[in-house]
Amino acid sequence: MRVLLNICEEYSKEFSVAFDAVTSVCVQVSKVSQSSVVDLQFTVEGRSLNFVKKCTHLGHIISARLDDKCDIVSRKTLCVAKLTMYWCTLANVILW
């Protein structure tokens, strides 16, 4: 992983691309215990990357356990919220 991050840093210098370590995170993906995360440390542009158990990328939730549960729950919640909003809007239109 360190080698890949070094390649990215060299690329960014060559092509004037900036990688933001503040908004970047690292997810160690595994089906087993996450205890080894503490020993790992990666940097981008001299700043340490934070390890997280889940993050959002392009609108999808990526979890360290390789399951879609968080993403599915998020999508269901969004769907219920939209349906409730449409129902309330329709109820207001019909009543008035």
N, C-alpha and C positions, 0 to 999 in steps of 0.2 A: 504494500500500500504506500509506503514511504517513497518508493521508486516512482510510482505513478503520480504521486503528488509533486515530486521534483520535476517530472516531465511537464506537468501542467504549469508549474511556475516558470519553467524555461519557455514554454509556448507563450505564456502571457507576456513575458518580457519581449519576445521576438515580434509578436503581433499586437502589442499594446492592448491586451485584454486584462481586465482586473477581476480577480477572484475575491469575494468578500467573505472573510473568515468569521465575521460577526453573524452573518445570516446562514452560513454553512454549518451543517452538523454531520456527525458520523453515526451510523446505525450498524451495530454488529449483528448480523443476521445469523440466527442459530436456532435449532430445535431444542437444544439443551440449555443448561444454566448459563446465565449471563455474568457469572462472577469474574471472568477473565477480562472484562471491559476495563476494570480499574487499572490494569497494568499497561494498557495501550495509551500512547500519546502521539497525536499527529498535528502538524502545523501547516498552515497555508499563509504565505506572505509574512512569516514570522509570528503568526498568532495561532494559539492552540484551538483545535476543533473540539467542540463539546460532544460528548456521547449522549444519545437519547434512545429511548426504547421505541419511539415512533415519531414520524415526521410526515409532513405533507409535501408531495412532489407532483406538480402538474395536476393538482386537484384530487389526488388519490393519497390515502393514508398508507404509508409503508411501515410495517411493524417488525420488530426484531424477531418475532416468533413465526414469521412467514405465513400468517393467516390473514384473511380478509375481513375478520369480524369487525374491527374498528371502522373500516371503510363502509361496510354494509350498514352498520348502525347509523353512521353519519348520513348515508344516502337515504335511509328510511326516515330519519328525523327531518331532513330537508324536504322530503316528499310530503310528510304529514303537515309541516309548516306551510308549504305552498297550497296544499288542499284546504287547510283551515283558512288561509288568507282568501282564496277564491270563494269558499263557501260564505265567509263573512261579507265579501263584496257582493255576491249574488243575493244574499239575504237583504242587504241594504237597498239594492236596486229594486227588488220585488216589493219591499215594504213601502218605498217611496213612490 
